[in-house]
Amino acid sequence: MGNNENWAVCTSPDYDMIQSIVTYEMIDSQIASVMYKGKSYHVEQKYIRPINPPKFVKGDKVSPANHPDWIGEVVGMGYHFKNKEMMYLLTINGKMKSKRYFAADLIAR
């Protein structure tokens, strides 16, 4: 899963990254190298809000805890600022679910 990288919510208005979940590496005390949609960008440190690594990443197979017979795939991630935790978007049987799931709501497959 995604636990060996630095994860953050990027609030940069550049590159359409506002509130995007990214991995990053600090280049120096002011600039981070941010990976977003498969590309690397240099972003000012003030736009990087470090977060705990996600339990799941895009492409992981999961099931909702309340429907363990459903097997889906993580297709998106977001951050719930009030709860300070990751949210996940799933497809199940090729259909996007409208519900946002938290890690506690999902079982790894």
DRENBAZA-599206 format. One record per residue (C-alpha): x, y, z; residue number from 1; residue in three letters; chain. Coordinates in pm, 1 decimal, always signed. Example, Ala and Ser with C-alpha at 12.3 -4.5 7.8 and 13.67 -1.06 7.14 Angstrom:
<balos>
BALO        u        v        w resi resn chain
BALO  +1230.0   -450.0   +780.0    1  ALA     A
BALO  +1367.0   -106.0   +714.0    2  SER     A
</balos>
This chain:
<balos>
BALO        u        v        w resi resn chain
BALO     +0.0     +0.0     +0.0    1  MET     A
BALO   +123.5   +360.2     +5.4    2  GLY     A
BALO   +310.6   +366.0   +336.5    3  ASN     A
BALO   +673.3   +428.5   +228.4    4  ASN     A
BALO   +620.3   +775.7    +83.7    5  GLU     A
BALO   +546.9  +1123.6   +216.7    6  ASN     A
BALO   +179.8  +1203.9   +158.3    7  TRP     A
BALO    +11.7  +1542.9   +164.9    8  ALA     A
BALO   -288.0  +1744.8    +65.4    9  VAL     A
BALO   -164.0  +1999.2   -185.9   10  CYS     A
BALO   -335.4  +2336.8   -170.2   11  THR     A
BALO   -144.7  +2494.5   -458.8   12  SER     A
BALO   -361.6  +2691.7   -701.1   13  PRO     A
BALO   -113.6  +2595.5   -974.9   14  ASP     A
BALO   -154.6  +2285.9  -1190.9   15  TYR     A
BALO   -516.6  +2233.0  -1075.4   16  ASP     A
BALO   -395.1  +2066.5   -752.6   17  MET     A
BALO   -616.2  +2237.3   -494.5   18  ILE     A
BALO   -698.9  +1979.3   -224.7   19  GLN     A
BALO   -538.4  +1698.0   -423.7   20  SER     A
BALO   -376.6  +1401.0   -251.9   21  ILE     A
BALO    -11.7  +1385.8   -356.7   22  VAL     A
BALO   +318.6  +1224.5   -269.3   23  THR     A
BALO   +612.1  +1457.4   -223.0   24  TYR     A
BALO   +977.7  +1493.6   -139.3   25  GLU     A
BALO  +1131.7  +1812.5     -3.8   26  MET     A
BALO  +1404.6  +1949.8   -232.3   27  ILE     A
BALO  +1505.7  +2216.0    +19.7   28  ASP     A
BALO  +1335.7  +2399.1   +307.0   29  SER     A
BALO  +1106.8  +2594.6    +71.8   30  GLN     A
BALO  +1034.2  +2369.8   -231.0   31  ILE     A
BALO   +880.3  +2024.5   -260.3   32  ALA     A
BALO   +886.1  +1792.7   -558.3   33  SER     A
BALO   +524.0  +1678.7   -583.4   34  VAL     A
BALO   +402.1  +1377.9   -780.9   35  MET     A
BALO    +55.9  +1439.7   -923.5   36  TYR     A
BALO   -113.8  +1239.5  -1197.4   37  LYS     A
BALO   +216.2  +1074.9  -1289.3   38  GLY     A
BALO   +409.0  +1400.8  -1327.7   39  LYS     A
BALO   +652.2  +1585.0  -1101.8   40  SER     A
BALO   +598.4  +1951.2  -1009.4   41  TYR     A
BALO   +791.6  +2194.0   -789.8   42  HIS     A
BALO   +559.2  +2344.1   -530.1   43  VAL     A
BALO   +624.7  +2588.5   -247.3   44  GLU     A
BALO   +633.3  +2420.9    +95.1   45  GLN     A
BALO   +351.4  +2645.1   +221.6   46  LYS     A
BALO   +111.0  +2457.7    -10.8   47  TYR     A
BALO   +199.6  +2113.4   +131.4   48  ILE     A
BALO     -9.8  +1982.5   +423.8   49  ARG     A
BALO   +143.9  +1651.5   +537.3   50  PRO     A
BALO   -102.4  +1373.1   +618.5   51  ILE     A
BALO    -74.4  +1014.7   +738.0   52  ASN     A
BALO    -13.7   +761.2   +460.9   53  PRO     A
BALO   -336.1   +618.0   +319.0   54  PRO     A
BALO   -436.0   +263.8   +402.8   55  LYS     A
BALO   -536.5   +210.9    +38.5   56  PHE     A
BALO   -420.9   +361.5   -291.1   57  VAL     A
BALO   -568.8   +378.7   -640.7   58  LYS     A
BALO   -598.8    +32.5   -788.8   59  GLY     A
BALO   -628.1   -153.7   -457.1   60  ASP     A
BALO   -902.6   -416.4   -437.7   61  LYS     A
BALO  -1138.1   -364.0   -142.1   62  VAL     A
BALO  -1483.7   -452.1    -13.4   63  SER     A
BALO  -1717.3   -235.5   +191.8   64  PRO     A
BALO  -1725.5   -378.0   +545.8   65  ALA     A
BALO  -2107.6   -381.1   +535.6   66  ASN     A
BALO  -2105.8   -571.3   +201.0   67  HIS     A
BALO  -1808.2   -811.0   +212.3   68  PRO     A
BALO  -1949.2   -996.5    -91.2   69  ASP     A
BALO  -1889.0   -686.5   -309.4   70  TRP     A
BALO  -1536.6   -649.8   -447.5   71  ILE     A
BALO  -1441.9   -310.4   -577.8   72  GLY     A
BALO  -1142.8   -100.8   -671.3   73  GLU     A
BALO  -1018.2   +228.2   -527.0   74  VAL     A
BALO  -1036.6   +481.3   -810.8   75  VAL     A
BALO   -998.0   +806.3   -619.4   76  GLY     A
BALO   -894.7   +954.9   -288.7   77  MET     A
BALO   -984.5  +1271.7   -104.8   78  GLY     A
BALO   -922.5  +1419.2   +237.9   79  TYR     A
BALO  -1187.1  +1497.5   +498.4   80  HIS     A
BALO  -1043.5  +1801.9   +676.5   81  PHE     A
BALO  -1285.2  +1799.6   +971.1   82  LYS     A
BALO  -1224.5  +1429.1  +1048.5   83  ASN     A
BALO   -856.4  +1451.9   +941.5   84  LYS     A
BALO   -871.5  +1127.5   +746.9   85  GLU     A
BALO   -863.4   +991.9   +395.8   86  MET     A
BALO  -1179.4   +919.4   +195.4   87  MET     A
BALO  -1192.6   +668.8    -89.5   88  TYR     A
BALO  -1398.6   +647.9   -408.1   89  LEU     A
BALO  -1479.7   +301.6   -540.6   90  LEU     A
BALO  -1605.1   +127.2   -847.8   91  THR     A
BALO  -1793.3   -196.9   -790.5   92  ILE     A
BALO  -1879.0   -414.3  -1090.2   93  ASN     A
BALO  -1754.1   -131.4  -1312.4   94  GLY     A
BALO  -1994.1   +123.4  -1160.9   95  LYS     A
BALO  -1883.5   +426.3   -960.2   96  MET     A
BALO  -2032.4   +434.2   -611.5   97  LYS     A
BALO  -2152.1   +776.4   -497.1   98  SER     A
BALO  -2064.5   +704.2   -131.8   99  LYS     A
BALO  -1729.5   +819.7     +5.4  100  ARG     A
BALO  -1571.5   +548.1   +219.0  101  TYR     A
BALO  -1329.8   +588.6   +510.3  102  PHE     A
BALO  -1056.6   +329.2   +575.8  103  ALA     A
BALO  -1258.7   +179.9   +863.8  104  ALA     A
BALO  -1544.8   +115.6   +616.5  105  ASP     A
BALO  -1326.8   -100.7   +387.8  106  LEU     A
BALO  -1169.6   -446.7   +389.7  107  ILE     A
BALO   -854.5   -515.4   +183.8  108  ALA     A
BALO   -889.4   -796.0    -76.4  109  ARG     A
</balos>
